[in-house]
């Protein structure tokens, strides 16, 4: 069995590859990434290729290999705002994803696991508590820069139903993934000695430990039937409580000031993505009913609080 | 004068202790925060007792179970929701937390959003209501919506048409509906005109123009009506009929309450109110 992992240099992909190798010693994994592939987990049967995400490169890849399963874990960061990067990101998200899906269909793969995010729902003032998988994806209404993640998700969803009988497709929308190996904005935000905290709002968060997420990715290939699944623990915490657990000192400011502060930081390219600031105002809690129905109530090893506690183990 | 009495202090501490058994983490997904709720209750209770002098009439009708509480909406700002919630906590034998369903606009307001949620307020969304009723919690709904709270002085205590969502929710979850009427909240802002056009232009649900900025100490009476449990075989006709009956019950309680209303600067308020009503009717026959 040969597996293609797109975005293999990421911390999450690295944990997944280790889980795959320990559970299926004979497995063949090809990891591709446009970032450097040095200092990654190596073992017999695991190969990495550093390549640009272009149509030609992907066509070559699918021409020379016969994949059973494809993990699409690649996503470009939202922290840069220059026009060229936005264009590149949109190109990768919309055209790149469409090309990959087209090649998956043509090459006759059996499983596709697509990692989306709960950011597609958006942090809006009128979010109901526990958003289900059927909820509209409203993130880009408020933040057009999130159009890529919403488009990628919707492309995959449409493709999933189109190929329903032929290819098993699992679309995952996890909450905030944190841990010592993933290098994302939320992990950095929570693991610093001091971080901005809202004085005038009290949003709630769900956190997912990187190990749990990697384990769900592995189990998606084996156990989950075609469908869309939110991934989150049962518990949730307020940001104040999260800071207490991670021992981060909160710098309390009104959120209107955070927008001004972020504008200032934008000038020196140290800003947070605007959409993340909206998460400091309004909660975006997702339901985990769909995945629980398949994997059972204890499908995660770490609760939100455990995941936060583990962030300091770096 | 506005100090927290020892009895109330002990009562609030007992309420929070009881609630901690239900919410061991001290919080819930809608933003309830027992630590902040205790502080807020201790701050607001003297205002509840001595400023608004709230009376809960018919408290003995409230049982220790889940309700869809229905009320008329009044007072320009949603103080009525806070006072009803406090009455159910402070003046009912069993600890009864009711969750007011608030307007979407409220959820966007800094600080207000935080403190209202800490006290139990929840965004008025059907999915939220369903989750809460599933968990056997009580919710407080104002079926008049924003129209109820954005009335000009001449329209005070005129109950606007009820929406039917609350009834359908109660029927789905087989939860009793408890109607109540709030008297006195309209007089907190006795002279109000709504600049609807300007409000819309500013993106606000309403823009009340009032002579006073802070609410006046109008005494508040909350009348509890008779509970009504919808059957599990409701149809469109029966829903319409029963919502009408509940609306009538609230209207009756308002008339009764107005007849027994405690005086509040009547010597000055009444002549001005009559003048405004006369002038308003001249313009809008």
HADDOCK unambig.tbl for C-alpha pairs under 7 A between the chains (distance, minus, plus):
assign (segid A and resid 125 and name CA) (segid B and resid 104 and name CA) 6.97 0.50 0.50
assign (segid A and resid 125 and name CA) (segid B and resid 107 and name CA) 5.74 0.50 0.50
assign (segid A and resid 125 and name CA) (segid B and resid 108 and name CA) 5.80 0.50 0.50
assign (segid A and resid 126 and name CA) (segid B and resid 104 and name CA) 5.86 0.50 0.50
assign (segid A and resid 126 and name CA) (segid B and resid 123 and name CA) 6.82 0.50 0.50
assign (segid A and resid 128 and name CA) (segid B and resid 125 and name CA) 6.43 0.50 0.50
assign (segid A and resid 128 and name CA) (segid B and resid 127 and name CA) 6.28 0.50 0.50
assign (segid A and resid 128 and name CA) (segid B and resid 128 and name CA) 5.78 0.50 0.50
assign (segid A and resid 129 and name CA) (segid B and resid 29 and name CA) 6.62 0.50 0.50
assign (segid A and resid 129 and name CA) (segid B and resid 30 and name CA) 6.63 0.50 0.50
assign (segid A and resid 129 and name CA) (segid B and resid 128 and name CA) 6.16 0.50 0.50
assign (segid A and resid 200 and name CA) (segid B and resid 110 and name CA) 4.95 0.50 0.50
assign (segid A and resid 200 and name CA) (segid B and resid 111 and name CA) 4.38 0.50 0.50
assign (segid A and resid 200 and name CA) (segid B and resid 114 and name CA) 6.37 0.50 0.50
assign (segid A and resid 201 and name CA) (segid B and resid 110 and name CA) 6.05 0.50 0.50
assign (segid A and resid 201 and name CA) (segid B and resid 111 and name CA) 6.12 0.50 0.50
assign (segid A and resid 201 and name CA) (segid B and resid 113 and name CA) 6.65 0.50 0.50
assign (segid A and resid 201 and name CA) (segid B and resid 114 and name CA) 5.00 0.50 0.50
assign (segid A and resid 202 and name CA) (segid B and resid 114 and name CA) 5.58 0.50 0.50
assign (segid A and resid 204 and name CA) (segid B and resid 29 and name CA) 6.85 0.50 0.50
